[in-house]
Amino acid sequence: MARIELNSVAPDFTLTDFNGQSVTLSDYQNDKNVVLVFNRGFT
């Protein structure tokens, strides 16, 4: 697993939101702040 240092630029990625829609980080570049939450144990 790659380690990302604090305050570095996040790599672009796509994840599925809770509605099953794909969300890509770069879609929000220079537009909105993004907060990521990783819940352990949820499927």
mmCIF file of the C-alpha atoms, coordinates in Angstrom:
data_MODEL
# 
_entry.id   MODEL 
# 
loop_
_atom_site.group_PDB 
_atom_site.id 
_atom_site.type_symbol 
_atom_site.label_atom_id 
_atom_site.label_alt_id 
_atom_site.label_comp_id 
_atom_site.label_asym_id 
_atom_site.label_entity_id 
_atom_site.label_seq_id 
_atom_site.pdbx_PDB_ins_code 
_atom_site.Cartn_x 
_atom_site.Cartn_y 
_atom_site.Cartn_z 
_atom_site.occupancy 
_atom_site.B_iso_or_equiv 
_atom_site.pdbx_formal_charge 
_atom_site.auth_seq_id 
_atom_site.auth_comp_id 
_atom_site.auth_asym_id 
_atom_site.auth_atom_id 
_atom_site.pdbx_PDB_model_num 
ATOM 1  C CA . MET A 1 1  ? 0.000   0.000  0.000   1.00 0.00 ? 1  MET A CA 1 
ATOM 2  C CA . ALA A 1 2  ? 1.329   3.428  -0.926  1.00 0.00 ? 2  ALA A CA 1 
ATOM 3  C CA . ARG A 1 3  ? 1.810   5.953  1.839   1.00 0.00 ? 3  ARG A CA 1 
ATOM 4  C CA . ILE A 1 4  ? 0.727   9.529  1.198   1.00 0.00 ? 4  ILE A CA 1 
ATOM 5  C CA . GLU A 1 5  ? 2.409   12.225 3.258   1.00 0.00 ? 5  GLU A CA 1 
ATOM 6  C CA . LEU A 1 6  ? 0.420   14.830 5.156   1.00 0.00 ? 6  LEU A CA 1 
ATOM 7  C CA . ASN A 1 7  ? -0.346  17.997 3.145   1.00 0.00 ? 7  ASN A CA 1 
ATOM 8  C CA . SER A 1 8  ? 0.519   16.376 -0.187  1.00 0.00 ? 8  SER A CA 1 
ATOM 9  C CA . VAL A 1 9  ? -1.704  16.469 -3.255  1.00 0.00 ? 9  VAL A CA 1 
ATOM 10 C CA . ALA A 1 10 ? -4.069  13.505 -3.325  1.00 0.00 ? 10 ALA A CA 1 
ATOM 11 C CA . PRO A 1 11 ? -3.860  11.185 -6.324  1.00 0.00 ? 11 PRO A CA 1 
ATOM 12 C CA . ASP A 1 12 ? -6.922  11.159 -8.554  1.00 0.00 ? 12 ASP A CA 1 
ATOM 13 C CA . PHE A 1 13 ? -9.294  8.283  -7.856  1.00 0.00 ? 13 PHE A CA 1 
ATOM 14 C CA . THR A 1 14 ? -12.870 7.152  -8.376  1.00 0.00 ? 14 THR A CA 1 
ATOM 15 C CA . LEU A 1 15 ? -15.052 5.652  -5.642  1.00 0.00 ? 15 LEU A CA 1 
ATOM 16 C CA . THR A 1 16 ? -18.686 4.658  -5.351  1.00 0.00 ? 16 THR A CA 1 
ATOM 17 C CA . ASP A 1 17 ? -20.855 6.816  -3.100  1.00 0.00 ? 17 ASP A CA 1 
ATOM 18 C CA . PHE A 1 18 ? -23.638 5.558  -0.834  1.00 0.00 ? 18 PHE A CA 1 
ATOM 19 C CA . ASN A 1 19 ? -26.114 5.857  -3.742  1.00 0.00 ? 19 ASN A CA 1 
ATOM 20 C CA . GLY A 1 20 ? -24.007 3.614  -5.985  1.00 0.00 ? 20 GLY A CA 1 
ATOM 21 C CA . GLN A 1 21 ? -22.831 6.527  -8.172  1.00 0.00 ? 21 GLN A CA 1 
ATOM 22 C CA . SER A 1 22 ? -19.197 6.875  -9.232  1.00 0.00 ? 22 SER A CA 1 
ATOM 23 C CA . VAL A 1 23 ? -17.462 9.965  -7.864  1.00 0.00 ? 23 VAL A CA 1 
ATOM 24 C CA . THR A 1 24 ? -14.057 11.083 -9.147  1.00 0.00 ? 24 THR A CA 1 
ATOM 25 C CA . LEU A 1 25 ? -11.887 13.384 -7.051  1.00 0.00 ? 25 LEU A CA 1 
ATOM 26 C CA . SER A 1 26 ? -10.738 15.484 -10.023 1.00 0.00 ? 26 SER A CA 1 
ATOM 27 C CA . ASP A 1 27 ? -14.385 16.425 -10.729 1.00 0.00 ? 27 ASP A CA 1 
ATOM 28 C CA . TYR A 1 28 ? -14.173 18.711 -7.673  1.00 0.00 ? 28 TYR A CA 1 
ATOM 29 C CA . GLN A 1 29 ? -10.759 20.235 -8.358  1.00 0.00 ? 29 GLN A CA 1 
ATOM 30 C CA . ASN A 1 30 ? -10.750 24.035 -7.910  1.00 0.00 ? 30 ASN A CA 1 
ATOM 31 C CA . ASP A 1 31 ? -14.473 23.877 -7.134  1.00 0.00 ? 31 ASP A CA 1 
ATOM 32 C CA . LYS A 1 32 ? -15.183 22.414 -3.680  1.00 0.00 ? 32 LYS A CA 1 
ATOM 33 C CA . ASN A 1 33 ? -13.458 21.079 -0.596  1.00 0.00 ? 33 ASN A CA 1 
ATOM 34 C CA . VAL A 1 34 ? -13.517 17.301 -0.246  1.00 0.00 ? 34 VAL A CA 1 
ATOM 35 C CA . VAL A 1 35 ? -13.619 15.308 2.991   1.00 0.00 ? 35 VAL A CA 1 
ATOM 36 C CA . LEU A 1 36 ? -13.018 11.561 2.844   1.00 0.00 ? 36 LEU A CA 1 
ATOM 37 C CA . VAL A 1 37 ? -14.410 9.254  5.507   1.00 0.00 ? 37 VAL A CA 1 
ATOM 38 C CA . PHE A 1 38 ? -13.403 5.601  5.633   1.00 0.00 ? 38 PHE A CA 1 
ATOM 39 C CA . ASN A 1 39 ? -15.687 3.486  7.808   1.00 0.00 ? 39 ASN A CA 1 
ATOM 40 C CA . ARG A 1 40 ? -14.103 0.249  8.918   1.00 0.00 ? 40 ARG A CA 1 
ATOM 41 C CA . GLY A 1 41 ? -16.269 -2.853 8.959   1.00 0.00 ? 41 GLY A CA 1 
ATOM 42 C CA . PHE A 1 42 ? -18.972 -1.649 6.575   1.00 0.00 ? 42 PHE A CA 1 
ATOM 43 C CA . THR A 1 43 ? -19.684 -3.395 3.281   1.00 0.00 ? 43 THR A CA 1 
# 
